[in-house]
Each structure stands twice: as structure tokens, then as C-alpha cells.
Amino acid sequence: MSDLVIRRGTAAFWRANIAFFLSAFAVFASLYSVQPLLPIFATEFGLDAGASSLALSATTATLAVALLLASWVSDRIGRKTLMVWAVLLTAVLGLLLPWAPDWGWLIAIRTLMGLTLSGLPAVAMVYLAEEIEPEALGFSMGLYIGGTAIGGMAGRLVSGVLADWLGWRPALAVLGVAVALAALVVVWLLPPPRHSSRSPLRVGELVRRLRLQFTDPGLPWLFASAFLLMGSFVTLYNYAGFRLALPPFSLSHSAIAAIFIVYLLGSLSSAFAGGLAQRLGRRKVYWATVVIMALGVALTAVPSTLVIILGLAIATIGYFAAHGIASAWVARRAVIGRAQATAIYLFAYYLGSSVLGTIGGYAWTAWGWNGVMLVSGGAMLLALLVAFRLIRLARLPLAEQPAMPPAGL
């Protein structure tokens, strides 16, 4: 193993891990900060619910497509350069958002934010796989995924709670300042990469590398997992609030929003599962995390407030654990075009959120929670089949392994 690799326990190791945790926090807090504000936007700008949702969907749609291009840009300008500019420009747009004079400007800023947000998730997993020693990769990847969980939770809670007290503009301003401070710390702490090199990747080569990922016997199954798990998870949370607001539950909006605190469990589970998979092997641990998530989804079918919340908590634990393991697996399994492999994984991830999340809404309207279970539960059944298929996945031949041998495949 190269002496230049970042080893567990060193100053560089902790600088890298803190930087990635804060960058994940900044990106996902920015991404989801508007979700609890959609009803406020509808009232203030005279919109219906569908139009107000553009504040979030415009960002995620742009993000999904930009992820594929961001992997190309990172190969040209370098991993750290792209990540630094991503967090800094996201912070700038976040500070501009509260000053949007009208709805058109707000959507324009949020659309641009989809472009800037793509710079971090497109290459974060690649950077970690290239720079962190294999024995510590599971921990680092899990901590990064944990940062996405806490960021997503904090973005929703901070903007939602402060909007009740101060209004949506001051709420987003406070969050924007927090993201900007986190971005500055990331720029200061993030070590320069030593195992990646810039290359003038042409469009034709980019397309070739994207296609190449589907020739691997394992990567397409991991891409399918991303689509199914994220789609199921988003569907579950999108419509649990609708259900819990109705009789016989009749929870307040504040109580429903507080359920997002269970994202903290996801942060812990992703780091724990990542370390466990590193020791026992990803094939031996991944399927169990999918089973845990499926159990949580199934529990939400029970018409009890406590059982539903318990189900959401268990599903969250399983989801973030599975996502953390699959993320590391993709980054370590891709022999050529790691940035493109992770970009496809994340493209499938956000595509699942958009497609299944939308289908789940129609299912909720038509059949209530049974319809949500049809979509979310059906996706989990398929995800279980994929997970069991991955158990039989052969290891990479020694000659095809990356320079840093993948642990736990």
C-alpha cells in the first residue's frame, strides 16, 4: 500500500473526515431546506401545491442530470477543486436565496443550486476510495453518509421551525450563514488528493466510461438498489405526514416535523454498518441492512402512532446503513471511471426519489396508505431480491482490482 494513503488515526485522516462530514451537512441542508416551506411559498406567491413544489423538484431534477457532468469536470480540474467550488458556490446561492424578489428568481436560484450541489456527491465517494486506506474506508464512507443524514434533517428542522417564528426569509438566511461557515471550514481542512490525477477527458471518453460501468457484473445491481431504496424511502416519508395528520392520529404539523429527528439514527447506523461491512465483508452485511429497512416499512402498515414512528425509525436505520455500504461498494468496485460509476449510482438514487415518490403520491390519492405500501413495499421486495443477488456476486479478479485492494467485497 502506498505511504501516501491517508491512514486511520492521523491528522490528515481526521481533517478529511471532518471536512467531508461538514460538506455533506452543507450540501444536504441546502438541498432540503425548502421542503417544509412549500405551503408558505404557495400562500405568499399565490401558487398551488404542485407549483410550489418546484422549489425542491427544480433543484433535484437539475442535480440528477448535473451529477453525470460533474464526474467529467472532476477528471479535468481535480477532485478537491470541484468539491471546494461546489460548497462555496452553494453557500453563496444560499445567502442570495432569502433576497429573491419574486418566485421566478427563487426558482432560478434553486435551479442553479442543483448545478453547484452536484459537485460534492459526484466525487466525494471517489475521493474517499482513492485517498483513505481500505481498512478505514467503511468508517469514512459511513461518516460521510451520516453527514448527509444530519444535514437533511437540520435543513428541514431549522428552516421549518424558524419560519414559524421569523418568517421564511430570515429562516433561510440563518441557514445560509451556517452553510457558509461550514463551507469555509471544508476549504481549510480538506487535504489535497494524492492518488487522483487530472485528465483531459473528452465527451466520447466520458460516454465510453459511463457505458463501461454496465459491463461489470455487480455495478448495475448496485445502481438498481439505489433507485429502489431511495424511491421507497422518499415515498414513505413523503406521505407519512399526510397520514399522521388525519384521524385517528391527528398529529400537529410540528409533531410530524419532529419525526425527522430519527435521521440521527441513520447517521449512527451508516457509520456503524460501514465499519461492520469493512470487517465482515459487504456481501455479508448489506442484505441484512435491506431486511431491516423492509421490516421498518412493513411496520408502518400498523394503525398505531407509536408503531408507525417505530417503523419509520427502523426503516431510517436500515436505509442509511444500506446506502452507506452500497456507496462504498460502488466506489471500490469501479476499476475504470470511478467518478462516472458514482455519478450513475447517484443519478439512479435521485431518479428513484423522483419517479417512485411521484407515483406514491398518486397511489396515496387513490388508495390511501395501502397505495403507499404498494409502491414503497413493492420497491423493498425488489430491493431484497437485488440484495440476495449481490450475495452471490464474485470478487473482482486480482488483476482487475484497483491499486488499493478493496476490502470486504
N, C-alpha and C positions, 0 to 999 in steps of 0.2 A: 504494500500500500504506500502511496506517495507520502513523503513527510509534509507536503503542503496541505494535506487534507485537514479540515477543522476537526479536532478531536474533542471528545466529551470532557468537560471539566476545565477547559482552557478559557482564557479571557475572550478569545475570538468566538468560541462556542456560545458563550452567554451573550456576547454582543449580537451575534447573528440571530439567536433565538428571541431575544427581547425585541430586536428590530422587526423580525417577521411577525411576532405577536402584535406589536403596535400597528404595523402596516395592515395586517388583516383586520384589526379593530377599526382603523380609519376607513378602509375601503367599504366594509360591510355596514358600518354605522351610517356612512354616507348613502349607500345604496338603499337601505330600508328605512331611512329616517322619515320619508314622506308617507309611508303606509298608514299610520294612524291619523294622518292629516287629510286623507281623501274626502271625508264628509265635510270638513271645514272648507276645503277648496271648492267643493260643489256649491256650498252656500255662498261663499264670498264672490266667486266668479260666475255664478248663475249657471252651473253645469249639472248634467245628470250624472249618475254614478259611473256610467261607462266612460264618459269623457274625463271625469276627474281621475280615473284610474290610469290615464296616460302619464300622470306624474311619475308612476312607477314603471308601467309597461314600456314607455318610450326608452327608459334607461336600460331595462333588462334586454329589450329587443336589440338595441344598439350594442350592448355588451356582448351578447351571444355571437354576433357576427364579427365584432372587432377582435374577439379572442383569437380567431384564426389569423388575422393580420398581425396581431401583436406578437405572435410567435415568430413571424417573419422579421418584424422590426428588431426583436431582441437578438436575432442572429446577425444583424447588421451593425447595431450600435452597442451591443453588450447587455448582459442581464441587469447589472446594477444600474446602469444609466437609465434603462427603461423603467425600472421599478422606482427610482428616485423621482424621475419626472412624473410618473403616474401618481404617486402620493402627493407631490407638491401641487400639480395642476388640479387634482381632485379637491385639495384643500382650498385652492383659490376659487374654484367654482362653487364650493360650499359656502364660502364667505360672500359670494355675489348673489346667491340664491335668495336670501331674505330681501334683497333690494330689487327683485324683479318687479317691474311696474305693472305688468299685466300677465294674463295666462299664457299668451304666446311666448313671452320672454322666459317665463318659468319653464315651459316645455323645452324651449331651445337650450336652456342651461342644463336641464336634466338629460337631454339627448347628448349633449357634449360630454356630460359626466359619464355616460355609458362608454364613450371612447377612452377617457382617461382611466376609468376604473379597470378597464381590460388589461392594462399594463402590468398589474401586480399578479392576479391569479393565473395569467397565461404563462408566467415564467417562474413563479415562486417555488413550485414543486420541483422544477428542473434545477434551479439554483441549489436547493437543499440536497437533491440527489447527487449533484456534481461535487458539492463542497463539503458536506458533512460525512464523517466516517460512517460506513454501513451499519456498524453496531449501534449508533446513536440516531440513525435516520428515522426510525419509527417514533422515537420520543419527539424529535424536532418537528416532524410532519404532524404529529398529533397536537403539539402545542400550537402550531400554525392554524390548524383546523379549529382548535379551541378558541383562538383569537377571532376567527370568523363568527363563531357562535356568540361570543360575548359582544362583539361589535354589532351583530344583527340585533341582539337583544337590547343593547344600550341605545342604539339608534331609534328603535321603536319606543322604548320607555321614556327616554329623555325628551324627545320631541312631543310625544303624546301628553305626558304629564305637564311639561312646561307650557304647552299650548293652552291648556286649561287655565293656567294662572296668568300668562303673559301675552298670549296670542301666538300665532304660528310663526310670524317673522322673528320675534325675539327668541323663540324656541330654536329655530334653525340657526340663528346667529350664535347662540351659546354652543350648540353642537358643532358649528363650523369652526369656532375658536378651538375647541377641544381637538378636532381632527387636525387643524393646522399645527398645533403644538406636537401632536403625535407624529406628524409628518416630518417636522424638524428634527425630532429625536431619531427617527429612522435614518434620515440623511447622515446624521452624525455617527450612528452606531454601526450601520451595515458594513461589514468587511467587503473589500473588493474581491471578486471571484478570481480563482487561480486555475480552475480546471476547464473553464469555458473560453472559447475564442470567437472573435468576430469573424464573420464570413459574408462576402457579398452574395447572399442567397438570392437567386433570380426567381421570377414568378414561376417559371417552368419547374425549377428545382423544388420550390415550395409545394406545388401541386404533386410532384412525384413523392415527396416526403409524406404528404397527407395520405396519399393512396397507399404508401408503403405500410402504414400502421395497420391497415386492414388485412395484410398478409400474415401478420403474427397470429398464432392460434389462440392467444389469450386476450389481446387488447380489445377486439370487438366485443367480447363478453363483458369486459370492464366498462366499455362505453355504454353498453345496454344497461348495466347496473346503475350507472349514473342517471340515465334517463328515468328508469323505473323508481329508484329510491327517492330522488328529488321530487319527481312528479307525485308520488304517493304522499310524501311528507308535506309538500306545499298544499296539496288538496286537503289533507287532514286539518291543517291549521287554518286554511282559508275559511272553512265552513264550520269549524267547531265553534267559532264565535257566534255565527248565526244561530246555531242550535242552542247554545247555552243562554242566549238572550231570550229565547222563547220559553213559555211554560212547558213542563213543570219546573224548569231550572230557574228562569227569570233572573239571571245574574246581571249586575250592572256592567256598564262598559269598562269601568275602572277595574272591576274584579276580573273581567275577561282579559284585559290587557296585562294584568299581573301574572297571568299564566305563563307569559313569555319568560318569566324568571327561571322556569325549568330549563332554559337554554344553558344555564350554568352547569347543569348535569351533563349536557352534551359536551361542554368544554372539558370537563374532567374525564368523561368516558373516552373521548378521542385520544387524549394523551395516554391514558391507561391502556387502551386497546392497542395503540401504536407500539408501545413498549412490549406488550404481551406477544403481539404478532412478530416482533423482531426476534424474540427468544424462541417461540414455538413454531413460527412459520406462518405466513399469511394464509395459506390454504387451510390450515388447521383452525384459524381463529375467525376468518372473515364470515364463513357461513353461519357461525354462532351469533354474530352481531346482527345479521339479517333476520335470523329467527327471533331475536329479542325485539327488533323493531316490529316484526309481523305480529308478535304477541301483543305489543302495545296498541297497534292499530285495531286488533280484534277486540281488545278490552273497551274501546270507545263505543262499541255497539251496545254495551250495557247501559240502561237508562238510569244511571246514578251519577250525581255530580262528582262525588269523590272517586268513583271508578273511572269516569271519563278523564278526570285530571290525572289520575294514576296512569291510565293508558297513554295519555299524551306525554307524560314524563318518561315512561318506559320506551315509547317509540322514539323520543328525542335521544335518549341514551344510545339506543341501537343504531339510529340513523347516523349520528355524528361519529360513532365508533366505526361503522361500516365505511363511511365516506373517507375517514382518515386513512384507513387501511387501503382502500381502493386507490386513493390518490397516490400514496407511496408506491403501490404496486405498479401503477401505470408509469410513473417516473423512473422506476428501477428496471422495468421490463423493456421499455423502448430502447433499442440498440442504436438506431439512427433516427434523428429528428425527435428528440425528447420534447422539445418545446412544442412541436406540432402534435405529438401524442397527447400531451396535457391539454393543449388547446381543444382538440377534438373531444376529450373527456369532459371539459367544462362546457363546450358547446352543447353536448348531449345533456349535460346537467341542467343548463338553463332552458334548453328546449323542452325537457320533461316538465319543468316548472310551468312553462307557458302552455304547453299542449294539454297535459293532464289536469293542470289547475283550472283551465278554462272548461274542459269537458266536465270536471267535477262540479262547476257552477251550474251547468245545465242539468246535471244529474240531481243536484240538490233541489232545484226548482221543480223537477218532475217527480221525484220520489223521496225527497227528504233525506234523512241520514242513511237510509238503505241505498240510495243512489250514490252517496259519497263512499259508502263501503264497497259498492260495486266497482268504483273507479280506484279508490285508494287500496282496498283489499285485493282487487284483481291485479293491480300492479305489484303488490307484495308477493302474490303467488308466483307471478312470473319471475320476480327478483329471487325468490327462493330456488326456482329451477336453475336460474343462471348461477347462483352461488354454489349449488351442488355440482353443476358442470365445472366450475372453476376448481373444485377439489381435485378433479382428475387431470388438471392442467399440468402438462410436462414442464420440467425445469428447462431453462434455456441451455442449449449445449455450451460447454465451457468455451469453445472457440468464438461463440457469439455474444458472450457476456461483456458488459461494459468494463472499462478499466478498473472501476471499483466494484468488485463482485457483489451482486445483490444478495442480501441476507434474507432468509425467511421466505423465499419464493415457494 
